[in-house]
Amino acid sequence: MIVNLIRIAGITIILQIGYILAGMMITIPSEAAAESDPSLFHFLLHCLLLAIGLSVVIRNSEWYGLKLIVTLVFSFFGFLTFMSLIEASFFMTNIPQEFIPQLWLMGTVVVLFSVPLAVLIHGKATSKESETGVRPDRTFSVGEWIWKTGFIAVIYLIIYFTFGYYIAWQSAELREFYGSTEFLGFFPHMKTVLLETTLAPFQVLRAVLWMIFALPLVWMLKGNVFRVAIITGFAISVLHSSQLLLPNPFMPETIRHIHLLETSTSMFLFGLFLGVILYRSHDSFKDFFDFEVF
């Protein structure tokens, strides 16, 4: 227990160094820099949560060495940077276009610097034989990939719009921030979203991307489906949402806090679902609902 706490503390420091190095490589306008300067507490908390998320995944992975490092870099970059920035680019037109590549660079540097060292700290930098016993069947047919991708997209849309409406959209300040003063009931609101915007197709694309980034994470984890689903939900929620603890010049504090509550809860639930549906092959849609938790 104490050893793991020391490891988490070490990874927290490594993440802080990674952010400092990344910050030295980008140029932020002075006004924006002043508005985005995080308090020491929030910076530490963000890095600590990332360290815990990474540690949980690494400790529960049956993979080692380069395979683990490359996979974790892929998933961590997807959760932390890729999925956040494509949504920010879609919604937040107040972000200067010349600043976006710098945000990509920052996320890339943090991930590439921290992941190999985190794996090393947990003693999994060298390849070892796995001792996990029988693995579940993960030979997905083309037909299975098709219905699972469609099912994942539908579930993601339900979760995204439900949490988005009942948590985020209830705030008048948030609605004003995104340029809307109208507050409709859920179904009239969804009718407007589906018929008058491109948000639904965009979120279908994001659902597929979430699946792609989560798949190697799910397959690297050891344990039964319940254990894998919990870890997947926790990892996606923490690695994706904790950055909303940090102030930025493009999103007011109140809006960040609302989105933090919205995304941390919704992504945990969606991560649970991904952990279950990607855990093993299913002969049919009906077979998916016939699984043993323990």
TIBA-421180 format. One line per 4 residues: their letters; for each residue x, y, z negated of N, C-alpha, C. Coordinates in steps of 0.001 Angstrom, whole numbers. Example, Ala and Ser with C-alpha at 12.3 -4.5 7.8 and 13.67 -1.06 7.14 Angstrom:
<recs>
AS) 13190/-5690/-7800/12300/-4500/-7800/13200/-3300/-7800 ~ 12850/-2250/-7080/13670/-1060/-7140/12900/30/-7870 $
</recs>
This chain:
<recs>
MIVN) 832/-1207/0/0/0/0/868/1260/0 ~ 1842/1294/-920/2719/2460/-1012/3543/2608/258 ~ 4008/1475/792/4798/1511/2020/3981/2099/3168 ~ 2714/1697/3278/1867/2219/4349/1601/3711/4181 $
LIRI) 1442/4164/2947/1247/5593/2698/2483/6389/3112 ~ 3649/5836/2824/4894/6492/3238/4985/6547/4755 ~ 4578/5458/5399/4589/5439/6872/3646/6497/7440 ~ 2465/6605/6879/1502/7608/7349/2058/9012/7144 $
AGIT) 2691/9243/5997/3295/10552/5737/4382/10849/6773 ~ 5182/9833/7097/6233/10021/8096/5667/10346/9464 ~ 4604/9660/9862/3987/9916/11167/3332/11294/11186 ~ 2781/11718/10049/2215/13064/9949/3275/14113/10241 $
IILQ) 4450/13939/9660/5558/14872/9900/5986/14835/11362 ~ 6037/13638/11937/6419/13499/13347/5428/14235/14250 ~ 4146/14112/13959/3131/14814/14749/3288/16326/14628 ~ 3593/16794/13429/3829/18226/13255/5001/18691/14102 $
IGYI) 6075/17919/14085/7245/18260/14901/6872/18250/16385 ~ 6064/17266/16783/5619/17194/18171/4851/18430/18594 ~ 3955/18896/17733/3199/20111/18050/4110/21330/18105 ~ 5089/21389/17220/6024/22519/17224/6838/22523/18520 $
LAGM) 7327/21347/18909/8080/21249/20160/7214/21638/21354 ~ 5972/21152/21353/5061/21487/22452/4785/22979/22479 ~ 4617/23566/21301/4360/25001/21228/5503/25831/21763 ~ 6725/25311/21653/7897/26017/22154/7973/25971/23676 $
MITI) 7229/25050/24289/7304/24876/25741/6229/25653/26494 ~ 5270/26208/25771/4188/26913/26437/4197/28384/26046 ~ 3518/29179/26845/3428/30613/26594/1979/30984/26331 ~ 1727/31517/25144/390/31927/24766/365/33438/24620 $
PSEA) -589/34123/25256/-691/35579/25072/-765/35938/23590 ~ -168/37064/23230/-46/37438/21814/-1384/37493/21104 ~ -2418/38039/21753/-3733/38119/21124/-4306/36734/20895 ~ -4171/35868/21892/-4685/34502/21759/-3912/33740/20702 $
AAES) -2605/33955/20639/-1787/33262/19647/-2201/33621/18238 ~ -2528/34903/18026/-2953/35331/16689/-4269/34681/16300 ~ -5175/34543/17270/-6478/33952/16982/-6404/32445/16809 ~ -5395/31809/17369/-5311/30347/17325/-4305/29842/16297 $
DPSL) -3756/30712/15499/-2768/30312/14500/-3467/29569/13364 ~ -3254/28256/13220/-3976/27494/12202/-3380/27697/10813 ~ -4215/27532/9799/-3695/27537/8438/-2891/26263/8233 ~ -1981/26311/7279/-1151/25140/7009/-2018/23951/6620 $
FHFL) -3084/24206/5865/-3963/23121/5414/-4613/22416/6601 ~ -5195/23190/7515/-5888/22586/8650/-4909/21867/9587 ~ -3718/22432/9738/-2703/21793/10570/-2272/20463/9956 ~ -2032/20469/8650/-1655/19234/7960/-2775/18204/8027 $
LHCL) -4007/18660/7818/-5148/17742/7827/-5318/17115/9207 ~ -5193/17918/10238/-5312/17400/11608/-4250/16339/11876 ~ -3008/16648/11552/-1915/15693/11793/-2057/14451/10923 ~ -2540/14631/9698/-2753/13491/8802/-3822/12560/9365 $
LLAI) -4910/13121/9868/-5980/12291/10436/-5491/11548/11680 ~ -4717/12227/12519/-4142/11554/13685/-3215/10422/13249 ~ -2417/10685/12205/-1489/9666/11709/-2239/8455/11173 ~ -3334/8700/10467/-4141/7592/9946/-4759/6804/11097 $
GLSV) -5303/7527/12098/-5898/6850/13244/-4895/5997/13991 ~ -3718/6553/14241/-2676/5790/14922/-2237/4594/14089 ~ -2080/4802/12790/-1598/3728/11914/-2586/2572/11841 ~ -3865/2896/11771/-4890/1847/11718/-4826/989/12977 $
VIRN) -4687/1636/14127/-4621/900/15385/-3346/64/15458 ~ -2212/667/15134/-935/-48/15228/-895/-1235/14272 ~ -1334/-1043/13053/-1302/-2118/12061/-2212/-3273/12446 ~ -3282/-2975/13170/-4244/-4014/13538/-4074/-4512/14966 $
SEWY) -2997/-4080/15613/-2738/-4525/16976/-1973/-5841/16957 ~ -2310/-6715/17889/-1553/-7948/18041/-483/-7806/19112 ~ -341/-6615/19670/683/-6339/20656/1883/-5674/19990 ~ 3039/-5807/20631/4284/-5251/20107/5061/-4583/21238 $
GLKL) 6110/-3860/20848/7087/-3368/21801/6543/-2410/22842 ~ 7119/-2488/24039/6779/-1561/25113/5311/-1665/25506 ~ 4766/-2872/25479/3354/-3059/25820/2457/-2261/24885 ~ 2760/-2305/23606/1976/-1543/22621/2178/-47/22816 $
IVTL) 3407/384/23027/3700/1813/23170/2998/2397/24386 ~ 3133/1737/25532/2535/2247/26766/1007/2290/26648 ~ 432/1243/26080/-1025/1186/25928/-1519/2272/24993 ~ -814/2466/23899/-1232/3465/22917/-1060/4879/23458 $
VFSF) 0/5105/24223/178/6410/24871/-997/6686/25811 ~ -1392/5680/26583/-2503/5827/27528/-3804/6170/26803 ~ -4152/5387/25782/-5421/5609/25083/-5397/6890/24256 ~ -4283/7128/23547/-4172/8317/22702/-4246/9582/23550 $
FGFL) -3547/9599/24680/-3603/10752/25575/-5024/10950/26097 ~ -5686/9853/26415/-7060/9957/26895/-7992/10547/25858 ~ -7923/10040/24634/-8818/10506/23578/-8510/11941/23158 ~ -7228/12233/22963/-6826/13521/22406/-6866/14646/23431 $
TFMS) -6375/14375/24627/-6148/15453/25591/-7071/15384/26801 ~ -7040/14259/27512/-7736/14185/28794/-9233/14440/28654 ~ -9882/13703/27770/-11339/13821/27642/-11758/15176/27094 ~ -10920/15758/26249/-11236/17075/25687/-11112/18165/26737 $
LIEA) -10037/18115/27521/-9784/19200/28456/-10705/19170/29669 ~ -11104/17995/30124/-12027/17998/31263/-13392/18543/30844 ~ -13790/18284/29596/-15068/18848/29133/-14934/20344/28887 ~ -13808/20756/28321/-13587/22186/28100/-13583/22942/29431 $
SFFM) -12992/22350/30449/-12958/22991/31765/-14356/23097/32369 ~ -15221/22149/32028/-16588/22141/32551/-17442/23211/31883 ~ -17318/23332/30558/-18189/24214/29791/-17626/25617/29576 ~ -16326/25701/29268/-15758/26943/28756/-15060/27716/29869 $
TNIP) -15837/28557/30540/-15299/29349/31639/-14439/30501/31138 ~ -14403/30697/29815/-13589/31784/29267/-12118/31406/29119 ~ -11762/30148/29430/-10366/29733/29366/-9664/30158/30661 ~ -8627/30975/30562/-7896/31380/31778/-7332/30166/32513 $
QEFI) -7462/30151/33816/-7021/29001/34601/-5525/28735/34461 ~ -4745/29793/34299/-3292/29609/34179/-2898/29004/32836 ~ -3828/29003/31885/-3534/28464/30557/-3808/26965/30474 ~ -4665/26459/31353/-5060/25045/31299/-3877/24092/31488 $
PQLW) -2989/24315/32481/-1831/23407/32598/-972/23369/31339 ~ -916/24472/30608/-130/24495/29383/-775/23630/28292 ~ -2095/23589/28291/-2793/22718/27345/-2532/21251/27673 ~ -2501/20935/28980/-2170/19564/29387/-756/19208/28953 $
LMGT) 156/20155/29130/1553/19919/28744/1669/19696/27247 ~ 974/20499/26470/1043/20364/25015/578/18979/24572 ~ -558/18539/25084/-1070/17220/24715/-138/16104/25132 ~ 458/16244/26310/1378/15221/26810/2611/15109/25924 $
VVVL) 3175/16252/25553/4382/16257/24721/4108/15636/23357 ~ 2995/16009/22748/2652/15477/21418/2531/13955/21466 ~ 1844/13449/22471/1616/12007/22577/2925/11264/22856 ~ 3673/11730/23842/4913/11037/24215/5955/11078/23099 $
FSVP) 5946/12134/22314/6908/12239/21217/6501/11383/20022 ~ 5223/11362/19703/4786/10766/18439/4525/9263/18512 ~ 3982/8771/19616/3569/7367/19676/4742/6396/19535 ~ 5830/6536/20315/6945/5583/20147/7503/5580/18730 $
LAVL) 7605/6756/18117/8136/6830/16760/7160/6228/15749 ~ 5864/6400/15983/4871/5800/15092/4946/4279/15146 ~ 5087/3734/16356/5225/2280/16513/6502/1796/15831 ~ 7578/2554/15982/8847/2202/15344/8719/2200/13830 $
IHGK) 8067/3199/13269/7896/3294/11816/7124/2097/11274 ~ 6161/1602/12038/5371/458/11591/6038/-879/11928 ~ 7258/-833/12433/8014/-2057/12665/7533/-2886/13821 ~ 6900/-2247/14821/6388/-3005/15955/7013/-2572/17276 $
ATSK) 8201/-1983/17187/8865/-1506/18402/9527/-2622/19185 ~ 9753/-3761/18544/10351/-4900/19237/9315/-5998/19400 ~ 9397/-6726/20482/8417/-7760/20801/8523/-8925/19831 ~ 7370/-9434/19425/7294/-10605/18564/6158/-11491/19048 $
ESET) 6193/-12736/18628/5112/-13643/18980/3878/-13310/18147 ~ 2736/-13257/18804/1494/-12997/18094/1013/-14252/17381 ~ 384/-14046/16237/-124/-15172/15459/-1613/-14973/15188 ~ -2370/-14864/16259/-3792/-14555/16104/-4709/-15727/16429 $
GVRP) -4167/-16826/16894/-5016/-17962/17188/-5737/-17793/18512 ~ -6951/-18335/18609/-7719/-18333/19849/-8246/-16936/20150 ~ -8028/-16470/21380/-8531/-15163/21805/-9876/-15328/22506 ~ -10741/-14317/22409/-12030/-14414/23114/-11827/-14368/24623 $
DRTF) -12776/-14931/25345/-12722/-14936/26800/-12943/-13513/27315 ~ -11983/-12999/28060/-12087/-11641/28592/-11927/-11632/30109 ~ -12408/-12686/30727/-12403/-12768/32183/-13725/-12207/32698 ~ -13745/-10922/32992/-14971/-10264/33426/-15133/-10421/34937 $
SVGE) -16295/-10881/35355/-16591/-10964/36783/-16933/-9570/37310 ~ -16972/-9443/38638/-17329/-8161/39247/-18730/-7747/38821 ~ -19655/-8719/38828/-21017/-8414/38413/-21089/-7951/36967 ~ -20280/-8576/36121/-20278/-8181/34711/-19731/-6768/34545 $
WIWK) -18670/-6429/35280/-18137/-5070/35216/-19197/-4060/35644 ~ -19983/-4410/36650/-20991/-3475/37162/-22068/-3213/36117 ~ -22659/-4315/35538/-23739/-4062/34597/-23227/-3478/33288 ~ -22017/-3832/32897/-21477/-3250/31665/-21158/-1772/31846 $
TGFI) -20611/-1401/32988/-20329/11/33243/-21617/827/33251 ~ -22648/299/33905/-23933/983/33923/-24544/1093/32540 ~ -24466/5/31773/-25015/-2/30413/-24273/984/29523 ~ -22949/1020/29646/-22137/1964/28872/-22524/3398/29220 $
AVIY) -22732/3676/30496/-23112/5025/30910/-24462/5422/30309 ~ -25417/4503/30336/-26747/4799/29782/-26668/5054/28273 ~ -25975/4200/27558/-25851/4367/26113/-25127/5661/25774 ~ -24081/5983/26547/-23352/7224/26287/-24251/8438/26500 $
LIIY) -25032/8437/27572/-25937/9561/27824/-26944/9723/26694 ~ -27474/8605/26213/-28443/8668/25103/-27793/9256/23858 ~ -26614/8749/23513/-25914/9238/22326/-25504/10702/22502 ~ -24931/11025/23648/-24431/12371/23899/-25544/13408/23808 $
FTFG) -26632/13176/24511/-27697/14172/24535/-28489/14203/23228 ~ -28627/13069/22568/-29344/13052/21290/-28570/13810/20216 ~ -27303/13498/20044/-26488/14196/19054/-26274/15658/19460 ~ -26093/15877/20764/-25897/17241/21228/-27093/18126/20937 $
YYIA) -28293/17580/21106/-29500/18382/20876/-29791/18537/19388 ~ -29803/17431/18651/-30252/17479/17261/-29186/17964/16276 ~ -27933/18041/16704/-26891/18606/15842/-26407/19942/16394 ~ -25913/19942/17617/-25290/21157/18154/-26318/22196/18605 $
WQSA) -27274/21769/19419/-28180/22727/20057/-29162/23370/19084 ~ -29223/22900/17860/-30096/23518/16861/-29561/24878/16419 ~ -28284/25136/16673/-27662/26394/16256/-27900/27484/17285 ~ -28519/28583/16851/-28749/29720/17749/-27424/30336/18185 $
ELRE) -26434/30337/17278/-25127/30895/17625/-24452/30066/18713 ~ -24592/28759/18632/-23996/27903/19652/-24710/28087/20991 ~ -26033/28171/20972/-26772/28373/22225/-26356/29687/22884 ~ -26187/30721/22081/-25758/32017/22628/-24345/31929/23189 $
FYGS) -23472/31170/22524/-22093/31022/22981/-22046/30405/24375 ~ -22956/29467/24642/-22989/28812/25953/-23950/29490/26926 ~ -24392/30682/26566/-25147/31492/27505/-26612/31179/27588 ~ -27198/30636/26512/-28624/30315/26528/-29281/30840/25256 $
TEFL) -30401/31509/25404/-31160/31988/24239/-32468/31212/24074 ~ -32770/30352/25039/-34020/29597/25022/-33864/28313/24214 ~ -34846/28046/23369/-34821/26816/22574/-36101/26043/22837 ~ -35970/24933/23539/-37109/24097/23888/-37115/22830/23049 $
GFFP) -38234/22117/23079/-38278/20799/22471/-37365/19846/23220 ~ -37125/18680/22641/-36136/17765/23206/-36470/17377/24642 ~ -37694/16961/24906/-38023/16476/26249/-38064/17596/27287 ~ -38655/18770/26982/-38531/19885/27949/-37076/20304/28168 $
HMKT) -36296/20256/27095/-34872/20591/27211/-34163/19606/28136 ~ -34440/18315/27957/-33804/17302/28790/-34270/17404/30243 ~ -35517/17774/30452/-36012/17954/31816/-35216/19053/32518 ~ -34959/20138/31800/-34181/21236/32367/-32748/20796/32657 $
VLLE) -32159/20078/31722/-30774/19615/31884/-30644/18690/33090 ~ -31575/17755/33219/-31476/16751/34275/-31791/17316/35658 ~ -32733/18271/35730/-33182/18763/37027/-32445/20015/37490 ~ -31878/20771/36567/-31318/22068/36936/-29818/22188/36714 $
TTLA) -29179/21152/36185/-27734/21207/35955/-27064/19934/36469 ~ -25754/19964/36516/-24977/18785/36909/-24362/18105/35689 ~ -24899/18420/34502/-24307/17890/33277/-24423/16365/33193 ~ -25573/15812/33575/-25763/14362/33464/-24770/13584/34345 $
PFQV) -24613/13912/35625/-23607/13197/36429/-22189/13351/35864 ~ -21883/14536/35362/-20565/14747/34772/-20349/13846/33568 ~ -21373/13695/32737/-21246/12849/31551/-21244/11363/31918 ~ -21845/10987/33021/-21722/9606/33504/-20263/9328/33853 $
LRAV) -19630/10291/34527/-18207/10155/34829/-17396/10027/33543 ~ -17695/10836/32550/-16964/10774/31281/-17196/9432/30576 ~ -18393/8886/30701/-18669/7581/30099/-17750/6513/30687 ~ -17576/6552/32001/-16686/5584/32657/-15243/5791/32205 $
LWMI) -14843/7048/32069/-13490/7344/31605/-13285/6900/30157 ~ -14284/7092/29319/-14193/6596/27936/-13973/5089/27938 ~ -14684/4384/28797/-14529/2937/28886/-13106/2574/29300 ~ -12564/3295/30278/-11223/3002/30782/-10169/3229/29697 $
FALP) -10294/4323/28953/-9312/4612/27912/-9478/3700/26695 ~ -10706/3246/26444/-10944/2412/25263/-10635/945/25497 ~ -10737/492/26740/-10572/-933/27041/-9258/-1516/26518 ~ -8098/-931/26818/-6854/-1525/26282/-6775/-1458/24769 $
LVWM) -7384/-449/24176/-7411/-352/22717/-8183/-1520/22118 ~ -9347/-1801/22684/-10169/-2909/22194/-9431/-4230/22342 ~ -8782/-4431/23472/-8131/-5708/23742/-6839/-5898/22959 ~ -6236/-4831/22468/-5005/-4987/21682/-5291/-5339/20223 $
LKGN) -6533/-5105/19775/-6857/-5288/18365/-7130/-6747/18041 ~ -6726/-7146/16862/-6973/-8510/16409/-8154/-8518/15445 ~ -8797/-9676/15331/-9935/-9805/14434/-11220/-10084/15183 ~ -12302/-10235/14417/-13598/-10523/15025/-14217/-9254/15607 $
VFRV) -15354/-9401/16243/-15972/-8291/16955/-16352/-7157/16004 ~ -16770/-7492/14801/-17157/-6464/13842/-15944/-5604/13475 ~ -14835/-6252/13183/-13605/-5541/12809/-13107/-4657/13961 ~ -13097/-5218/15160/-12628/-4481/16327/-13528/-3275/16607 $
AIIT) -14831/-3447/16474/-15762/-2347/16736/-15572/-1209/15736 ~ -15392/-1536/14466/-15191/-511/13437/-13913/276/13706 ~ -12839/-436/14002/-11556/232/14255/-11645/1091/15518 ~ -12297/582/16552/-12444/1352/17788/-13238/2623/17551 $
GFAI) -14357/2524/16847/-15167/3695/16547/-14392/4718/15733 ~ -13677/4232/14715/-12896/5124/13868/-11792/5812/14667 ~ -11073/5042/15478/-9953/5597/16233/-10421/6655/17230 ~ -11460/6360/17984/-11948/7323/18974/-12459/8581/18282 $
SVLH) -13208/8415/17204/-13759/9560/16487/-12658/10462/15949 ~ -11673/9875/15290/-10609/10657/14659/-9665/11260/15693 ~ -9200/10446/16640/-8215/10919/17601/-8793/11950/18574 ~ -10092/11903/18781/-10718/12858/19694/-11208/14116/18983 $
SSQL) -11767/13970/17791/-12499/15075/17172/-11683/15924/16212 ~ -10616/15378/15640/-9915/16105/14574/-9276/17396/15060 ~ -9012/17518/16364/-8420/18753/16869/-9362/19945/16734 ~ -10653/19675/16521/-11597/20762/16304/-11412/21413/14939 $
LLPN) -10566/20835/14107/-10195/21487/12850/-9315/22709/13106 ~ -8620/22712/14236/-7662/23772/14535/-8347/24938/15244 ~ -8090/26163/14800/-8662/27321/15501/-8059/27463/16883 ~ -8862/27977/17796/-8342/28303/19122/-9004/29587/19594 $
PFMP) -8367/30306/20497/-8876/31630/20883/-10115/31594/21758 ~ -10559/30410/22142/-11663/30304/23095/-12965/29817/22462 ~ -12916/29429/21186/-14107/28894/20538/-14182/29397/19094 ~ -15244/30122/18733/-15377/30634/17365/-15419/29507/16333 $
ETIR) -15088/29838/15105/-14999/28838/14044/-16308/28092/13836 ~ -17419/28811/13813/-18718/28163/13586/-19015/27140/14674 ~ -18713/27484/15910/-18962/26577/17029/-18090/25338/16897 ~ -16824/25528/16526/-15922/24388/16342/-16447/23433/15272 $
HIHL) -16915/23995/14169/-17386/23146/13071/-18632/22358/13466 ~ -19511/22988/14230/-20703/22285/14697/-20307/21143/15622 ~ -19406/21424/16554/-18952/20379/17475/-18161/19290/16749 ~ -17470/19657/15685/-16740/18661/14904/-17703/17645/14296 $
LETS) -18789/18132/13711/-19797/17234/13152/-20451/16409/14254 ~ -20780/17062/15354/-21446/16381/16469/-20575/15272/17068 ~ -19334/15609/17410/-18492/14648/18119/-17960/13550/17205 ~ -17631/13877/15963/-17083/12851/15068/-18110/11753/14802 $
TSMF) -19371/12132/14652/-20417/11135/14393/-20827/10396/15660 ~ -21025/11138/16742/-21487/10500/17983/-20410/9598/18577 ~ -19149/10023/18497/-18087/9207/19080/-17779/7982/18224 ~ -18013/8070/16929/-17875/6870/16102/-18914/5838/16520 $
LFGL) -20146/6278/16698/-21213/5369/17102/-20937/4796/18494 ~ -20521/5645/19426/-20227/5164/20774/-19018/4231/20766 ~ -18036/4527/19930/-16875/3657/19806/-17242/2280/19282 ~ -18176/2231/18328/-18679/938/17850/-19238/127/19003 $
FLGV) -20048/792/19815/-20664/120/20954/-19615/-379/21951 ~ -18616/457/22241/-17560/40/23153/-16795/-1158/22608 ~ -16544/-1158/21295/-15843/-2272/20688/-16587/-3586/20849 ~ -17903/-3522/20793/-18720/-4734/20922/-18816/-5190/22374 $
ILYR) -19116/-4265/23272/-19391/-4665/24654/-18112/-5048/25409 ~ -16979/-4497/24996/-15715/-4810/25677/-14923/-5903/24976 ~ -15414/-6375/23852/-14662/-7352/23046/-14449/-8663/23786 ~ -15488/-9126/24484/-15377/-10398/25195/-16275/-10392/26413 $
SHDS) -16093/-11398/27230/-16952/-11573/28385/-18321/-12063/27939 ~ -19360/-11624/28661/-20724/-12070/28382/-21308/-12655/29658 ~ -21924/-13804/29546/-22479/-14479/30716/-23618/-13698/31354 ~ -24324/-12921/30540/-25465/-12172/31040/-25756/-11024/30090 $
FKDF) -26661/-10154/30501/-27098/-9052/29644/-27694/-9601/28351 ~ -28439/-10697/28456/-29033/-11328/27287/-27963/-11857/26348 ~ -26904/-12394/26898/-25814/-12950/26095/-25153/-11873/25241 ~ -25164/-10626/25718/-24544/-9522/24961/-25211/-9352/23605 $
FDFE) -26517/-9563/23530/-27232/-9374/22273/-27197/-10602/21370 ~ -26538/-11641/21833/-26428/-12864/21047/-24975/-13045/20616 ~ -24553/-12222/19617/-23167/-12323/19155/-23139/-12493/17642 ~ -22060/-13103/17196/-21873/-13317/15774/-20968/-12220/15229 $
VF) -21407/-11557/14159/-20640/-10489/13556/-19442/-11040/12817 ~ -19614/-12136/12126/-18528/-12723/11326/-18134/-14067/11921 $
</recs>
